[in-house]
Amino acid sequence: MSNRPGPETVDRPDVPREPPTGLRAVLDVIPDHCYQRSTSRGLGLVGRDLLIYGLAVWGLVVVDHPVAVVGLWLVAGLAVSALFVIGHDAAHRALFDSARLNAFIARLTMLPSLHATELWVFGHNRVHHGHTLRQGIDFVWHPLSEDDYRRLGFLARARHRLEWSFFGAGAYYLREVWWNKMVRFTPPTRWRRPIRRDQSIVGVFVVATLAASVVAAGPSGVWLWAKVVVVPFLVFCQVIGWVVHVHHISPEIRWWPRREWNRYRGQVEGTTILIGPPGWDLAFHWIMIHLPHHVDMAIPCYRLGEAADAIEAAFPETVGRRPIRVRDYWRATRRCKLHDFTTGRWSGYPSG
């Protein structure tokens, strides 16, 4: 049985057409099998990521050679990122048919990235996915206009220049997404209890790992904890900050004023399909095939490629794919500093 609502077929004319304003026409071209979930496949991906993360943590505990430690930090940070991506899928209730298993896996796999699951669900699922690229609502990589930038003080301008630079994605994610939305954010009353519960789970994880490090290593336990927990978390922030940037920031992607925004513009025109080297999608759970995920969060990660093929075939005038290239990211970070929401054009910083 299909997990998606609506008709199973749709007529697709071969003549030019006006783009839709909603997602119904896009949803209708996604094959039913793209919604089929496999518990064993999902658990296999989770188990693989946990194994890699566990081995990296073990290496950081027993190894002290500086070069080896740096390499293990990279492996651990990438493992934390992969765990976060698979937890993000479970938080969308897309990984398994069981709601309880989705909830458990989401909380477990988001612990190394220090994310409270219910708070992530509120900000990511409801706000970011519900209003992607909508001015004043979507908070992820929300651009400033030139007037906004001119009103900033000296330090705020310097921070913006850092965070929107080629190397600034981690600093942006750490401050704007994790600190402001995961730590300092005051949840609405309706969702306060589950959010506070999940924040407490993350807090217990932080305190427990710190205490275990101190007990195991004595005075050097704080350094051990930083080496095993904090630095991989910072690597994760850099990786995920870059991932989110390339999904939604490009000279070809515009943000929309509230009244001009619609779901097709946000979820189809405003997201990307990026193709990495062989093995990339399996390692990072197809997160770069992002457009079908924004069209329907219920598609499990390992079905996104098939869904992307169907959407691209039906909407070739809008949907395209391109390889992941450093020069494209360099171009975006050079040109996409400030945004004119009226014209949809990006610009650099004003002179003077």
Secondary structure, DSSP 4 states (H G I P E B T S, - for coil): --SS-S-S-----SS--PPPSSSHHHHTTS-GGGG---HHHHHHHHHHHHHHHHHHHHHHHH---HHHHHHHHHHHHHHHHHHHHHHHHHHTT-S-S-HHHHHHHHHHHHTTTT--HHHHIIIIIIIITTTTTBTTT--TTPPBPHHHHHTS-HHHHHHHHHHTSTT-HHHHIIIIIIIIIIIS----GGGHHHHHHHHHHHHHHHHHHHHHHHHHHGGGHHHHHIIIIIHHHHHHHHHHHHHHHHHH--TT---B-TTT--HHIIIIIT--BEE-STTHHHHTTTTTBHHHHHH-TTS-GGGHHHHHHHHHHH-TTT---EE--HHHHHHHHHH-SEEETTTTEEE-PPP-
